Amino acid sequence: MLRRGFALGDDVLYRVSDIHLSTALWHFALWWAIITVTFTTLAVRRHRRG
């Protein structure tokens, strides 16, 4: 349902999930950054160990 809200715009997304599009995009960006930094750090450490 959340994807439909993204496709149809902010009004539909807010009615479906009580969250605005800008807030959803900030959450997405934050989680993407956290996951990328975490797994990049783990991969680099593992690679350096040999």
HELIX and SHEET records of a PDB file:
HELIX    1   1 LEU A    2  LEU A    8  1                                   7    
HELIX    2   2 ASP A   10  SER A   17  1                                   8    
HELIX    3   3 LEU A   21  ARG A   49  1                                  29    
END                                                                             
